[in-house]
Amino acid sequence: MDELRVYAGAFDDDLKAAVREKINDGEKDWLPSYWDMFKSSPAWTCYRADLRGVPAAIFMAYDQGRGEAFLNALRTDPAIRRGGIATSLIRGMDKDLASKGFTDIRMATTSANEPMKNLCQAKFGLEFVPFRWCQTSERPMNAPVMTHAVKLDPAMMPAGTAEREKTLRALWALVQSSDYYAATKGMMMDVPGQFKSLNEAELEALAIIGPDWEGPNLCLCFVGGSSQSAVRLLMGELRTLLPTEQPDKAKKVEVSGYLPLGSHSYEMAASKVDTWYCPRETLELVMGWKAGSLNAA
Ligand SMILES: CC(C)(COP(=O)(O)OP(=O)(O)OC[C@H]1O[C@@H](n2cnc3c(N)ncnc32)[C@H](O)[C@@H]1OP(=O)(O)O)[C@@H](O)C(=O)NCCC(=O)NCCS
């Protein structure tokens, strides 16, 4: 498609107007109201595809650090869809991000988005890793502070100390536990050439909690562990992170996040254990590839 030019452009007002007026996903599209948020962060790059000089499609890339980019907000002008524009845009972004030193690229779509699912599978052969939104908004009755789980404070582990090294090694081993633990029969590397056993009594499950985009909510970024019972114990204690006035303000404050299907934490939320639940039917299908390797079947 010679008349199509794919490039990283500025978040300029003309493009903003084009997004508000036509390059969107209908009247209820969230993108126009979030445009300034994208614009205000230097971590976002706005990629566009112009057809004969006129903006036809956009897709943003977020620099996550460590050579990883996450793509968001793909839109093609509805009047010219199904002409290969999104396919060309993604392929162009893949090449450009690779040339800028990125190594890994990821993006996601919902299980309800047939056009996007088709595009990703038919054009690029990408595989989906399914996640589902899970949350709780109720504290356990009379909950004390965490009694089993330990809340790690990075400030208590000064860089360069042996204590920090030991903790980080143990955490990494736990993150890897689904396959690594089984393959090594419970061993992990201590220092190169030496190995030690994983001690479940010290560390059985790990959760990584982050802030939500907005508001007071806590985001569940990772929950994994060596057994279903350990994860269940941790999920129960995560509810104590809700402010003490819960459940008076139920549904305003919550701990929530996408959890992967097949994980203990997801199974627990999907089964509505301990007030965890999945409010949405749709799945979030995440896919990724090595930058520069995207094929176009
Ligand atoms: C999804 C979207 C970006 C596709 O843009 P596009 O420029 O039309 O995509 P392409 O022309 O490159 O389509 C490539 C392939 O995607 C699939 N596809 C695209 N639209 C489709 C549709 N309406 N139904 C079924 N498959 C579709 C097809 O496999 C198509 O290949 P084909 O035309 O050779 O059969 C566009 O429909 C859009 O802007 N949708 C609204 C916003 C959105 O859902 N964005 C994605 C958020 S994750």
The ligand as an ORCA input file, in Angstrom:
! r2SCAN-3c Opt
* xyz 0 1
  C      -9.832     -3.722     15.021
  C      -9.521     -2.619     13.991
  C      -8.392     -1.751     14.524
  C      -9.073     -3.301     12.685
  O      -8.645     -2.281     11.810
  P      -8.569     -2.521     10.219
  O      -7.710     -1.440      9.656
  O      -9.933     -2.665      9.670
  O      -7.828     -3.925     10.160
  P      -7.265     -4.696      8.883
  O      -7.909     -4.218      7.633
  O      -5.772     -4.642      8.942
  O      -7.800     -6.159      9.187
  C      -6.970     -7.244      9.215
  C      -7.735     -8.501      9.577
  O      -8.432     -8.334     10.800
  C      -9.636     -9.127     10.771
  N     -10.781     -8.227     10.800
  C     -10.774     -6.874     10.728
  N     -12.035     -6.400     10.832
  C     -12.851     -7.470     10.955
  C     -14.244     -7.618     11.111
  N     -15.071     -6.556     11.157
  N     -14.747     -8.862     11.235
  C     -13.938     -9.938     11.220
  N     -12.585     -9.857     11.066
  C     -12.054     -8.640     10.943
  C      -9.580     -9.876      9.457
  O      -8.857    -11.066      9.674
  C      -8.783     -8.921      8.599
  O      -8.187     -9.549      7.490
  P      -9.038     -9.711      6.120
  O      -9.690     -8.406      5.851
  O      -7.959    -10.069      5.125
  O     -10.006    -10.809      6.369
  C     -10.767     -1.763     13.684
  O     -11.872     -2.621     13.433
  C     -11.139     -0.790     14.784
  O     -10.648      0.348     14.819
  N     -12.043     -1.219     15.692
  C     -12.514     -0.405     16.788
  C     -11.457     -0.215     17.855
  C     -10.885     -1.525     18.345
  O     -11.586     -2.495     18.594
  N      -9.552     -1.528     18.513
  C      -8.809     -2.649     19.032
  C      -8.771     -2.541     20.508
  S      -7.872     -3.870     21.204
*
